């Protein structure tokens, strides 16, 4: 099981290679929710999302033989970009398999960071299967986008930073795709200050973690349907499920309309450009699906800002 010491080690390992992203307050949005709202801006992170943290931590731990052979992953976008960037910086060849629904902007960005990109499969499971085939065919190291201790530990460094940047936190709200971000943050926060309440948020059309908690074991989804492509993981990570089950105060669901509204509100009221996945935690706070007390100090993780212009116009119009 991932431990606080792993997250602390990851922070030392990636120090100086990622941004210390700001924590901004939003009086207007906070007033709407009746809380003191803070935004942890991972949309301003290198490669445009928190994913850079886990990718750097993982690539940094590869041995010489693994570096020589290269790495492979599957991803709809942000992990693909981050692994491509981290691998290129380390002189490691990266292959990323992206499903056909992946944003064209994220596909091109992954190529731009130096990855060999293969667009394959109509869903995440098909992309995963192809990535595993390439792992065996080429002897590559498979880097899971979320169900990996080193990747989740890197993501957890967001939580360590937040503890130092924001005093007296009552609640932290985290978007969930496969669960790597919330798993790392839960370990960082709950093992440092268990009084902080942590809620996960999933789109209604990609609720793998909520389904897993209800079933009592990690589940896969037959169909994923959400505008939040960054949260369109086809399953909950097994390790992440165990951490969420142990530590999370709850996992709630939010619909696409509320996510789109949060994208607009963040852009208009805070001047932050968040992708749909990155706006999901804010959407949950504004829509009232999380039990919050008036005046509480609440932080939302704005997890990414990699937007496709055409999709952005459609989302905010």
N, C-alpha and C positions, 0 to 999 in steps of 0.2 A: 504493500500500500504506500502511496505517495505520502511523504512526511514533510513537515516544515523545514527540516534541515536540507531536503532536496531543493526546495524553492529558494532558500537562502544561498545554497551553492550555485544555483542557476543565475541568481542575481550577480554574484561575483564573476561568474564565467562570461556573462554577456555585457558587463559594465563597459561603458564607453563605445559600445557598438550599436546601441539603440537610444532613442530619445527618452528623457524623463518627461513624459507627456504631462501637460498642465491639467489641473483640476480647476474648472471654472464654475462660478455660481450663476444661477439664472433666477433672478427675483420674480420675473413675470410668470415663468412656467411653474416655479415653486408655489407662487400664490394660488395658481389654478388648482394645484393638488393639496394645498394647505400645509406644505412642508418647506423646509429650507433645502432647496435642491442644489446638488453639486453634480457636475458632469466630468467624468474621467475621460479625457479626449484621446483615445487610442486611434481615432480617425486621423490624427496628426502624427502617428508613428511612422517610422520608415516602412516602405512598401504599402502604406496606407491602412495598416491594421495591426492588431495585437499579435498576429500570427508570426511576425518577425522574431519575436522573443523565443518561442518554442523551436522554430527552425534553427536559429543560431545555437541554441543550447544543444540540440540534437547533433547538428553537423560538427560542432566543436568537440564532441565526444567520440567521433568516428576514429578508428585506428587507421594506420597507414594503408593497410590492404583494402579496407573499405573505401577509403578516399580515392584510391586508385581505380576501383571498379565503378564507383558512382552510386547515385541514389535514385529511387523511383517513388512516386506517390500518386494518389488520385485526389482530385479536388475540383470543386466548381469555381475556384478562383483565388481567394486570399491566401490559402496555404500553398497553392501552386506558385503564386508570385513570391511569397516569402521564402519558400525552399529554393526556388530558382536564384533568388538574390543571395541568400546565405551560402549556398553551394558555390556560386560563382565567386564570391569573395574569398572562399577557401580553396579555390582551384579544383573544385569537384564537379564532375558532370552530373546534371540533373535531368531526369526524364519525368514529365508530369502527364498523366492521363486525365483529360477533362471531359465530362459528359457533354452531349450536344446542346443542352440547355444553358451551358455556361455563358456568361456575358462575353461578347466579342472583345470588349475592352480589357477584360481580365485575361482572356486568351492571349491577346497581343502583348499585354504587359508581361505575362510570364515568358513569352518569347524574348521580349526586350531585355529581361533580366538574365537571359542566356540559357534558358531551359530548352530542351527538346520536347516540344509539345505534341501530343497525340490526342485528337478529339475523337472520342469513342464512346458509344453507348448512350441510350436515351435516358439512363438514370445512373445514380451513384453506384449501385451494386454492379452494374455492367462495367463501369470505369474501374471499380475496385478489382474485379476479376481480371481485367486486362493488365492492370498494374502488377498483380500477383504473378501473372504469366511472364511478364517482362523481368520480374525479379528472378524467376527461375531460369529463364532463357539466357539472361545476360550476367547473372551473378551479382545483381545490384542489391543494395541495402534498401529495404522497404521502410519508408518513413511515414507512419500513420498520421493523418491530419489531426487526430485528437486522442486516440486511445493508446497513448505512449507516455511513460513516466517522464521522460526528458522533455517531451513537447509540452505536457501539462505543467511541469515544474517551471518551464520558461514562461508560460502564460500566467502562472501564479505570481510572478514578479509584479504584475499589475496591482495585485492586492497588497503586497509589501509597500509599494510606493504610496498607495492610497492611504494606508495607515499613517504614514509620515506626513502626508500632505493635508490631511483633513482630520482635525481633532474632534473627538466626541461623536463619532459616527453612530447612528442608531440602526440604519438599514443600508444594505448594498443590493442593487438589482443588476442581474447579469443575464445577457442573452445566452441561449443554449442552441447549439447545432448538434454536434456529437458529444459535447460536454467537457472538452478539454479546458476551456477557459474557466467555467464555473468550478470544475474540480480543483484546479490550481488555486483559484481565489478562495474557495472554501477552506482549503488546507491553510493558506496564508492567514486568513482572518480568524477562523474558528479556533485554530491552535495558538493564536496570539491573543485574541479577545473573544471568547465564546459568547459574550453578551450581544455582539453585533448580529442582527438578523440578516440572513442572506436568502434572497428569493431568485429563483431561476425563471426565465420567461421563454416560451416557445411559441411560434406561430401555430394556429389551429391546424394548418395543413402540413405541419412537419413536427408533430408532437411525440417524437420517439422517447424522450426521457419521461414525460408524463405517462405514456403508455407502459413504459418499463416499471415505473413505481407502482402503477395500478396492478400490473401482472406479477410483481415480485421478482422479476429477473430482467436482464437487458433484452430489449426487443428490437426487431427490425420492422421497417415500414414497407408495405407493398406499394403504396402510392405517396408521393410527396407533391404538394401543390401549394405554393406560397410565393408572394412577390419577394420575400426575403431569401434570395438565392444563397446568400452566405450562411444561412441556417438550414439548408436543405440536405442535411446529412441523412442517409437512408437508415441509420441505426444509432442507438445510444452506445457509447463505448462501455465495455464491461467494467473496466477499472473506474471510469467516471461515474457509472451508475452506482457502484458501491460507495463512492465518496459522497455523492449526492444523497443517497439513501441515509447515510450516517449523519451528515452535517446540515443539509439544506433545510430551511424552515418551511419551504413549499416550492413547488414548481407550478406556475400558472400559465394560462393560454391567452393569446391575444390574436385578434383577427387582422386580416390584411388592411382593412380600411383604417383601423387605428394606427397601424404601422405607417401607412402613407401619410396620415395626418401628422404624426410625430416627425417625419422627415421634413414636412413643410414648416412645422413649428420651430424645429431646431435651426432651419435655414433662416427663417424670417425673424425670429426673436433672439437667437444667440449668435447668428452668423456662422454657424457650424454646418459644414456639408457632411452629412452622414448618409451612408448607404442604408438600404432598408433593414438589413441585419443590424447595423449599428444603431438604428433608432428604436429598436424593439424594447429595450429596457425603459427608455423614456416613455414609449407608448403605454407600457403597463402602468407606470406611475400616473400619467395623465388620465388614463381611462378608469382608474379606481379599482382595478382587479387585485391589487395588493393591499392588505390591511395596514394602513398607516395612521398614526396618531398625529393630530394637529401640532405643528411646530417641530416635528422630528427632523433630524439632520439625515438626509437621504442622498445617497450617491448612485447615479446611473452610469454604467459602463457604456460609453459610445465606442463600440468595438471596432468600427471600420468606416472608411470614407471613400472606398473605391466604387465610383458610380459610373454607369453607362449613361451618357448624356441623353440619348433618346428615351431610355427608361426613366431617367430623372424627370424629364419634361412630362411624361405620361403620369408619373407618380404624384407630382405636385400640382398638376393642372386640374 
